[in-house]
Each structure stands twice: as C-alpha cells, then as structure tokens.
Amino acid sequence: MEDTTRLRLGIAYDGAEFSGWALQPGLRTVASEVIRGLELLFRDIADFTVAGRTDAGVHATGQIAHVDVPTAKWEELRERLLWRLRGILPPDVRVVSAEAVDPSFNARFAAQWRRYRYRVADAVFGVTPLRRLDTLAWPRPLDVERMHAASQRLLGEHDFVGFCKQREGATTIRELLQYDWARDEDGTAVATVRADAFCHSMVRSLVGAALAVGDGRRDEDWLASILRIGERANDVHVVGPHGLTLVEVAYSDDPGDWRDRIDLTRRVRTL
C-alpha cells in the first residue's frame, strides 16, 4: 500500500436497524456501512479498528475508530470528507469528525475509559413516542436514590464475572470508575456507567441488577453480593439493548502516553 495517514473518526449511529457494530456476513452492521463509504472515497483502506464493539440495537453518539488511508487521497479529501460521507452513508449512521493522528494511535487499546448512558422510563404511560428507540419502558416505579446508593458499592477494580457473559480467553476483571443513577429533566431514570473497559453484556447486566433494587424486588446488599459469587449470576436480568448509548471514549492528549496505555490494556489482568 502507498504512503498512508492514520485517521481518527468520530461516529454516531442509531442502532435500531443494525445487527451490531462488527462485520457479519449477510447482515447490515455499522462497520459494514462505514467501511463501504470509506472504500468508495479512498478505494484502499487498512486497519479499521473501533474503540468498542456494540451489540445489535445499541446506539452511539461518541464512538471512535481509526483507519489508515492513502495520504494523497486524504490531502485531496481533507476539507470535504464529512460532506462526502454525508451523501454516501445511510441516515442512521454519521461520521461526525475526522482528523489525522500519529500512527501510534489505537482506538481500542489506547482508550483510557468508555462512558455509556442507559435510559429507563417508569412513567405510568410508558415512553414518550419520540424517545421509544433509546429508552426502556419499566412497568414498576423506581427508587432512583436507592439504585444510586447500591451502585456506588460496585466501584473499583473487581472481577465482574457475575455481570458478564464470559468469552473463552477473555478476562472479566474491570475497573468501574462511575456508576450513577439520576432523573433527567423529563423524569426519566438515567444511568451513567464509566469504566476502563467492559466485558460482554456488562452494562446491560449492571442496569438490570440495579432495576431489581430500584423496584423493591432486591435489597442493596444483593447488588454488591454479585461480585462475590465467582460465576455468571443467573438471576441478573440483562435489559434490552435499545436503552443503551455509547456516549464518550477518552484518550490522552499526549501521543507519548498512547503506547503506555496500549501496553497496559493488553496485559493479562489479575486481582
């Protein structure tokens, strides 16, 4: 391949009609649409990597990816790239930013943390129509203050196997940096969950467990006890994907820090 430039892309999408992020034969995914658009413009691309693969139905306002493109073509398209992609991509996915970065940047492994939001409506009428695609309707009243207090007991570095669908060879040790519950201006219960990384189904399981506390079916001690069972908790409900949105992925502003972060992320984690 000719001389290349690494681009950092900001991507937003409505996940309702996608079979997740990752390429899957015969299925419509976010990656397949973005790759198609990039290949139409650059013809040759390489090393397309995302910060975090999202499941079918999950949305994003702050997804990050990197890709290597021919430098000459980047110089030609630099000022018009977002406009050109706007005309190519379907309306439920957008590349919202594109910038050249040092080749050492890695969207997945250089990330310091990822932040998700999950919206739950417990109003007696359900979810308002304009929010039905990004908000879960819950059939019981929720005590958000109780949910928030219980969630604080999960903060820190733990083995979150009780909240994760295990994958062979993958660790379930994560550092949970933030898990807050509050009501927004329209009364919707909103969870903000931030961690260095997440294992499969972790956020949706954390939310499902907190909802059981919030509607009175479980106590606060039960939520913290899931960390101690040492295996997947069968009584933790995994809530639907449509209430979940990837909001932000954070990186150091100093390229010199990226290599250290990549090495740290790739290490085998133990407690």
C-alpha positions in Angstrom: 0.0 0.0 0.0 1.2 3.5 -0.8 2.1 6.1 1.9 -0.7 6.2 4.4 -2.2 8.5 7.1 -4.0 7.3 10.2 -7.4 9.0 10.8 -9.3 9.2 14.0 -13.0 9.1 13.2 -15.9 10.1 15.5 -19.0 8.1 14.7 -22.6 8.3 15.7 -25.5 5.9 14.9 -29.0 4.8 15.7 -28.5 1.1 16.4 -32.2 0.1 15.9 -31.8 -1.3 12.4 -28.2 -2.6 12.7 -27.1 -6.1 13.7 -24.4 -4.5 15.9 -21.1 -2.9 15.0 -18.9 -5.8 13.8 -18.9 -7.2 10.3 -21.1 -10.2 9.9 -21.8 -12.0 6.6 -25.1 -11.2 5.1 -26.1 -8.7 7.9 -26.3 -5.0 8.0 -23.9 -3.6 10.6 -22.4 -0.2 11.4 -18.9 -1.3 10.4 -20.1 -2.6 7.0 -21.7 0.8 6.2 -18.8 2.9 7.3 -16.3 0.7 5.5 -18.4 0.9 2.3 -18.4 4.7 2.5 -14.6 4.9 3.2 -13.8 2.5 0.4 -15.9 4.4 -2.1 -13.8 7.5 -1.4 -10.3 6.1 -0.6 -10.5 2.8 -2.5 -7.7 1.4 -0.3 -8.1 1.4 3.5 -6.4 -0.7 6.2 -6.5 -1.4 9.9 -10.1 -0.2 10.5 -10.4 -0.6 14.3 -13.2 0.6 16.7 -13.0 1.6 20.4 -15.8 -0.7 21.4 -18.0 -3.1 19.5 -21.6 -2.5 20.3 -24.4 -5.1 20.2 -27.4 -5.1 17.9 -29.7 -2.3 18.9 -27.2 -0.3 20.9 -26.7 3.4 19.9 -23.7 5.7 19.9 -23.1 9.4 20.0 -19.4 9.2 20.8 -17.9 6.1 19.1 -14.3 6.3 17.9 -12.5 4.3 15.3 -9.2 4.6 13.5 -8.3 3.7 9.9 -5.3 4.0 7.6 -6.0 5.7 4.2 -3.7 6.8 1.3 -2.1 10.1 2.2 -2.5 11.6 -1.2 -6.2 10.9 -1.2 -6.6 12.3 2.3 -5.0 15.5 1.3 -7.4 15.8 -1.6 -10.5 15.0 0.6 -9.5 16.6 3.9 -11.8 19.6 3.7 -14.8 17.7 2.1 -14.6 14.3 3.7 -17.5 14.6 6.1 -19.7 16.2 3.4 -18.9 13.4 1.0 -19.6 10.7 3.6 -22.9 12.5 4.4 -24.0 11.8 0.9 -22.9 8.2 0.9 -23.9 6.9 4.4 -27.5 6.0 5.3 -29.3 8.4 7.6 -28.9 6.2 10.7 -25.0 6.5 10.8 -22.8 9.5 10.5 -19.1 10.2 10.7 -19.1 13.4 12.7 -15.3 14.1 12.8 -12.1 13.0 11.1 -8.6 14.1 11.9 -5.1 12.9 11.1 -3.3 11.4 14.1 0.0 9.9 14.9 0.3 6.3 13.6 0.7 5.0 17.2 -3.0 5.9 17.9 -5.1 2.9 18.5 -8.8 3.5 19.0 -9.3 0.3 21.0 -6.2 -0.1 23.1 -5.3 3.5 23.8 -8.6 4.3 25.3 -8.5 5.4 28.9 -12.2 4.8 29.6 -15.6 4.5 27.9 -18.8 6.1 29.1 -22.3 4.7 28.5 -25.8 6.0 29.2 -28.9 3.9 29.8 -32.4 5.5 29.9 -35.3 3.9 31.7 -38.8 5.4 31.9 -41.1 4.3 34.7 -43.9 6.7 34.0 -47.4 5.1 34.1 -47.9 5.8 30.4 -44.6 4.3 29.3 -42.1 6.0 27.0 -42.9 9.2 25.1 -43.1 8.3 21.3 -40.0 10.3 20.3 -37.8 8.5 22.8 -39.1 5.0 22.2 -36.0 3.9 20.3 -33.5 4.9 23.0 -35.4 4.4 26.3 -36.6 1.3 28.1 -40.1 1.2 29.5 -40.2 -0.2 33.0 -43.5 -1.5 34.5 -42.8 -0.6 38.1 -42.0 2.6 40.0 -38.3 3.1 40.6 -36.5 4.5 43.7 -33.6 6.1 41.9 -31.8 7.2 45.1 -31.8 3.6 46.3 -30.4 2.4 43.0 -27.7 5.1 43.1 -26.6 4.2 46.6 -26.4 0.5 45.8 -24.5 1.1 42.6 -21.7 3.0 44.4 -20.7 -0.3 46.1 -19.6 -1.7 42.8 -17.0 1.0 42.1 -13.4 0.0 41.8 -11.4 -2.9 40.2 -13.2 -6.2 40.6 -13.9 -9.4 38.8 -17.3 -8.6 37.2 -17.9 -12.2 36.0 -21.3 -12.1 37.8 -22.4 -9.4 35.3 -20.7 -10.7 32.2 -21.2 -13.3 29.5 -17.8 -15.0 29.6 -15.8 -15.4 26.4 -13.0 -18.0 26.2 -9.6 -16.5 26.9 -11.1 -13.1 27.9 -10.7 -11.6 31.4 -13.7 -10.2 33.3 -11.6 -8.0 35.6 -12.5 -4.4 35.0 -12.2 -1.1 36.9 -15.6 0.6 37.3 -15.0 4.3 37.6 -18.5 5.6 37.7 -22.0 4.2 38.1 -24.6 6.9 38.8 -28.3 7.0 38.7 -30.4 10.2 38.4 -33.5 11.5 36.8 -33.2 13.9 33.9 -35.5 16.9 33.2 -38.4 14.8 31.9 -38.2 12.4 34.9 -36.5 9.5 33.0 -34.1 7.4 35.1 -30.7 7.6 33.6 -27.7 5.5 34.4 -24.2 6.8 33.7 -21.6 4.0 33.6 -17.9 4.6 33.0 -15.1 2.0 33.1 -11.7 1.4 31.6 -13.3 -1.3 29.5 -16.4 -3.5 29.6 -16.9 -7.2 29.2 -19.8 -8.6 27.1 -23.3 -7.6 28.4 -21.7 -5.9 31.5 -23.5 -2.6 31.3 -26.9 -4.1 30.5 -26.5 -6.5 33.4 -25.4 -3.8 35.8 -28.6 -1.9 34.8 -30.8 -4.9 35.1 -29.5 -5.6 38.6 -30.0 -2.1 39.7 -33.6 -2.0 38.4 -34.3 -5.0 40.7 -33.1 -2.9 43.6 -35.0 0.2 42.5 -38.4 -1.5 42.1 -38.0 -3.3 45.5 -37.5 -6.9 44.4 -34.0 -6.9 45.8 -32.1 -5.1 48.5 -28.9 -3.1 48.2 -26.7 -5.8 49.7 -27.8 -8.2 46.9 -26.3 -6.0 44.2 -22.9 -5.9 45.9 -23.0 -9.7 46.6 -23.0 -10.5 42.9 -19.3 -9.5 42.9 -18.6 -12.4 45.3 -20.2 -15.3 43.6 -17.4 -16.1 41.2 -19.6 -17.0 38.2 -22.3 -15.6 35.9 -25.3 -14.7 38.0 -28.3 -16.4 36.5 -30.8 -14.2 38.4 -29.4 -10.9 36.9 -31.7 -9.7 34.1 -29.9 -8.4 31.0 -32.0 -5.4 29.9 -32.7 -4.7 26.3 -30.1 -3.0 24.1 -32.1 -0.1 22.8 -31.8 1.9 26.1 -28.0 1.9 25.8 -25.9 4.6 24.2 -22.1 4.8 24.0 -21.6 8.5 24.8 -17.8 9.0 25.1 -14.4 7.4 24.7 -11.5 9.2 26.4 -7.8 9.3 25.3 -4.8 11.2 26.5 -4.0 14.3 24.5 -0.3 13.3 24.5 0.6 10.8 21.9 3.5 9.8 24.1 1.0 8.3 26.5 -0.7 6.1 24.0 2.0 3.4 23.9 2.0 3.0 27.7 -1.8 2.8 27.6 -1.8 0.2 24.9 0.7 -2.0 26.8 -1.4 -1.6 30.0 -4.6 -2.5 28.2 -3.1 -5.6 26.6 -1.8 -7.0 29.9 -3.3 -10.1 31.5 -5.2 -8.7 34.4 -5.3 -10.3 37.8 -6.6 -9.1 41.2 
